[in-house]
């Protein structure tokens, strides 16, 4: 939503999370474009309590709700040459006006080695504190890697 710490709270209300879909492509046997409701059914939801440590020096203990990222990866059947998983964020300047800033190149892209993504503690989270994921916290879903 921007580069200022207050931007998510000020601007998150503009984010439209319905409808939402996730595209899975690359070195997989079963590429897919999945809507959020279906994606939520790809694994057994559970609550996991992880400590979130921010680069700014603060931390929180958060009860996340989601399923193991490994469930999703197994479902799309990575091909033998797949070594990494790339994650690309949504980047819509209409609903995220802070993206117009030239401080960071959008969309934000992150990656994990396949063993990191398949680790049983790596979580695809759809909620926190027993509620749907708040917009300012990464709605409608986020990756949590302890």
N, C-alpha and C positions, 0 to 999 in steps of 0.2 A: 504493500500500500504506500510505500515511501521509505525514506531513509531516516526519518526522525522517530524516536521511540514512541511518540504519541500518535503517529500516523495510523496504526492499525485500529486503535479505539475510535479515532475521529472519522476514519473512512471506511471501515469494514462494512457498515450498513449498506453500502452500494453494491456489494458483491452478490450476484445472483447465483445461487447454488442449485437451483432446480429449473430446468433439467441440467444434469451434469453427467459427463461420460469420461472414461479413461481409455486411451488408446495404447494397446500393447503390440509392439511390432519389433522387427529385427530378427535376430537369430533364434526364432521360436517356431515350433512345428504348427502351433495353433494361434496365429495372430488374432487379435480381437479388438473391437471397440465395444466397451461394456458400459451400460448406464449404471449409475450409483446404486440403485436398488438391487440390481442383479449382482454387482460386485460385492455387495455386503453379504450375499449368500454363498460366496466362494469359499468361505472358511468358517469354522466354529468360533463365534464371538466369545470373548472372555475379557475379564478385567485383569490388568497387570499394573502393578505399582512400580514405577520407575522414577528415579531422580533425574530431573531435567537441569542440566548445568549450562548456563548461558555464558557466552564469551565475555560478556560484560561483568562477570563475577558473581552474579546471583544464582541461586538454585531453588528449586521447588520439588516436593515429592508429589507426583501426579498419578492418580488412578486412571489409566488410559483404558479405553474399550475398543477392541479390534481383534484381529487374528494374525497369526504368523505370516509374514511375507512369503515364507517358503510354500504355504498353501497355494498362493497365487502363482508363484513361479512353477511349481510342479504341474499345475493345471494347463499352462500354456506350453509345456514341454520344450525347454531350451534345447537347442541343437548342440552337438558336441563342441563346436567352435565358440560357443557363448562363454565369455570370460568375465563380463561386466554387466551390470544393470544400470541404465541411465534413467534419471528422473528429471523431467522437465516441468516447470511450474506453469500454471495458467498465467497469461500476461495480456490483460485487456485494459488498455489505458482509459476506456470509457468508464469502467467500474472501479478501476484502480488508478486514480489520477496521479499518484506519486510515481508511477512508472514512466512518466514523461521526463523525469529527471535523467540527466546524462551521467549520474554518479556510478550507476551499475548498469551493465548490459542485461537487458531482459529478453527472453525469459531466463530465470535462474535455472541453472543446470547443475546437477550433482550426480555422483556415481558411487557405486559400491562394487567391490569384487564379488563374484558369484558366491564365494564362501561366506562373505559378510551378509549378503542379501538372504542367503539360505539359513543363516544362523537362527536357531529356534527362538532367540530373544528379540530378533528384528520384527517389529510390529507394524502392521498397516492399521492405523488407528482411525476410527470413525467417530469417536467421542471421548469425553473425559468427564470425570466426576459424575458418572452415571447419566450424563446428558449427551445430546447430539453435539458434535464438535462446534464450538462457537466460531463465528466468522473471523474474529480477530486472533484466533488461535490456530488457524490453518484449515478451516472448513472448506470442503466437506470431508476431506480426509488428509492425513499426513503420515509420513513415515517417522517412526520412532526407533532409533538405534542406540541402545544403551552402551 
